[in-house]
Amino acid sequence: MSRREITKRLAAIGEEVEQLDAILITHEHSDHICGLVSLAKKFDIPIYLTHRTAPSIDWGEVTPRLECFQAGCRFPVGEFEVASFTIPHDAIDPVGYTIAAEGIRVGVVTDLGYVTDSIKVHLRGMNLLLLESNHDLGMLKDGPYPWSVKQRVMSRRGHLSNEVVADFIRDDLDGTVTTLILGHLSEHNNHPELARQSAIRALDGRTLFTSLVVAEPGVQSDVFTY
């Protein structure tokens, strides 16, 4: 999102961009950093990203306030403990995050081709999990993308399908997760109801007290509190 859109959405939940304690970057792809340089130019907010990701971003004449780390490291941000972990994606040094404070743990993992065993370990004990459910395989195969792009999306360094996410829910979703948010849905190769129904069918086979939320493209989600 642009700086303007980020500012607008924060204001909608009563927050000001100037009050942000940190910005966490997962990787350098444009759909994840398009508002970053503009934010760095206007606000003195620490930007956390890996040593390898930082130089891949065109900062122009901006001198950002960077806090670089090695993928896999843990670091504090105020009262939060942030843990990073490597994910399989076609970026230079992509990471996911878990964030913990006051006994509550949140996991954020999008843009990955498959869920590795190490990622499954990192996502244990989460209370809220934001997980990518990027595409429906049928829609992707029949959709408008060139075949080379379709291959990239379906690869082990691409994106998670609804079907793969359902397998994760069925076999590996931790019982501690009370809120599961499906995110990073493709506007061309998925539909919120397809992602929802696929996840519901997987959850039906589990005895979990998990609330399912689908974060629709272009729509601000609810605020989640614990």
Beta strands, then each sheet from edge to edge (+ up, - down):
strand 1: 23-24
strand 2: 47-50
strand 3: 66-69
strand 4: 74-77
strand 5: 80-86
strand 6: 95-101
strand 7: 104-109
strand 8: 128-132
strand 9: 179-183
strand 10: 211-214
sheet 1: 1+ 2+ 3+
sheet 2: 4+ 5- 6+ 7- 8- 9- 10-
end
